[in-house]
Amino acid sequence: MPKAFLRPASVWDTGHTTPARQIADRHVGATRADTALTPDVARRIITTYTAPGDTVCDPNPGPGLVLAEALRAGRDALGLPAEPRWESALEANLDLARLAGPVGTATLLDSVDDPRAAELPGAVDLVLTGLRHTPASDPSRVLVGLYEDLDAAADWVWPGGHIVITCRPWRRHGRLLDLPDKVGDAADAIGLVPADHCIALTAPIRGNRVRPRVVSRAGHLPENTDIHGRTTAISAHLDVLVFRLPNTARHEETPQRGVA
């Protein structure tokens, strides 16, 4: 069941350690190719919006970073099918989490209509997923995919439960997209209520300034140049967009997995 939580700070100091080093300590190497979330950011979200024994769902789990971090935090994890390229990394990351010690239970469904969903107790306490894109991605298709993922998972969440989406800055043809606003539109179309917008740092703070890490040749990539081809600052944060399901369920009934 949803619980009362203190409102988190607006800016999270989650960039002390490089994402690569965070992954090296807890996940298989293939996870580095996925930039939707870092382990520290996922862990901060999970511990902020859930308690031990709660259920965390990622409807688009990629290499399973969210699910593995949920297990390590003593939560149950629920995932929908990953893209074929991520299947082996997903299984390996879940195995590493189980080897780390006592953990929650992981369930991977074949689809939203998987009959095993009806056998799972209760409802989901937190849906957490990261938006994935490349410079060549079509924003419309990315956002339609997000809408479909959230629309399926929202029916499993307790009324008042949290749905959190992370996204990193996205430049397309040299222009910075207002991705948080577009994600908000997708959430609004599903009937979700905005609850918070936080910034999770992926670079360290030195003194009173954020110090973006220098990545070799990164400034020459299309996502790091403006419309005139000039180098722009390398991203040093993720947007963390927090929504809640209304206290009255979307279909005027308590959401339960596998129940029509």
Salt bridges, closest charged atoms under 4 A:
ASP13 OD2 - HIS16 NE2 2.89
ASP34 OD1 - ARG132 NE 2.78
ASP40 OD1 - ARG43 NH2 2.39
ASP54 OD1 - LYS3 NZ 3.13
GLU69 OE2 - ARG26 NE 2.88
GLU69 OE2 - HIS27 NE2 2.84
GLU69 OE1 - ARG43 NH1 3.11
ASP95 OD1 - ARG98 NH1 2.96
ASP110 OD1 - ARG116 NH2 3.93
ASP114 OD2 - ARG116 NH2 2.82
ASP151 OD1 - ARG250 NH1 2.92
ASP155 OD1 - ARG250 NH2 2.77
ASP155 OD1 - HIS251 NE2 3.18
ASP196 OD1 - ARG7 NE 2.95
ASP226 OD2 - ARG230 NE 3.28
ASP239 OD1 - HIS197 NE2 2.68
ASP239 OD2 - HIS237 NE2 3.41
